[in-house]
Amino acid sequence: MGSEGRTADVVVVGGGVIGMSIAWRAAGRGMRVTLLERDRLGAGTSRVAAGMLGPVAEVEFGPAGRRLLDLGLRSAALWPGFAQELAERAGSEVGLRRTGTLLIARDADEAGELERQLDFRRALGLDVRRLSPSAARELEPALAPALRLALEVPDDHSVDPRPVLAALRRACERAGVLLREQAPAASVEHDGARVQGVRLQDGELLAAGTVVLAAGPWTASLSGLPPGTAVPVRPVKGQIMRLRDPAGPGLAERVLRFEGGYVVPRGDGRYVLGATVEERGLDLGPTAGGVYELLREARELLPGIAELEIEELTVGLRPGTPDNLPAVGPGALDGLIWATGHYRNGILMAPLTAELVLSLLQGGAGPADPLLELCDPARFGEAAAAGAPAAAGAAR
Ligand code: GLY
């Protein structure tokens, strides 16, 4: 490898919440860190995300659901400390709201499903409370009178990803991270056994001892990895709206989740209404049908939503793996670390991912963290070798 380009201990590819959290933490431990972002920092999936910190609401049946729960609970527990430290380092608040979440059923079928979900969560020892319709409406008076049942999840909270991203940028700058925007990475450079750095699309080579791949759905567009070793990451489209109540806050306080969507209050009269889940490749186009479905479902539950002003309609691409669990851990080359595939939970998982990657960067001399085993990137070895499933194609 030549000596062109800047030398770093660590190059992080991807300037979303995951990449910036890792870069901040690594620089805080004295490492020379360069972060590469193909667009503007935080311009991709993280900026679109609603910011639910909802491991209990999200838990699904089956072993993958259990693994995600273990990861999510651990990261949710890290969030208050992470938010506080980030706010102190950046000198700005990050919008963590500890309001809890309501899961809501609107008809008998949904109520039956919610009872099943309640039993499942109780069997896992999770704190979930059954609420009658009147009890739910005491907590959230704007809910439709027709609701059938609700579950309260007191420990599932939310954070506003945009102030988090702004704070991460400042924290990275203050920690000495070299932030390079509009710098799309093209390939991982290596000698067959260990990484040597990253080559940018314009040909520049950045030498580094360690490369962290944290580019979400765009991670799959990097070339240069040994055949069959890339984590298969696919983009999963989500359409999401940002709404504002001209009358100010008060329509809803808690995160509201229901069949087909969610409403996340920001506490100041702004609400996030999401989200579609669409397997449409790199399609970033909003559709009338997507918006209609979101509003229709939400209005049944929260009629007052129809009065809100539309501030923004955005489309994001969630990075999904074949089992929709993250891929965090060492790659097939020495010095290569994956930190991608967080699917619906990138904001939730950022503190834990940064912690796990930091432990690897610091040598990982001790016994492997069991959480790293849960998200081992090597589990996709055979799928990757077979070239499945679809990778995210071109980087832009
Ligand atoms: N985390 C919510 C979503 O992916 O829509």
Boltz pocket constraint, residues with backbone or C-beta under 6 A from the ligand:
constraints:
  - pocket:
      binder: B
      contacts: [[A, 50], [A, 51], [A, 52], [A, 238], [A, 274], [A, 275], [A, 276], [A, 318], [A, 343], [A, 344], [A, 345]]
      max_distance: 6.0
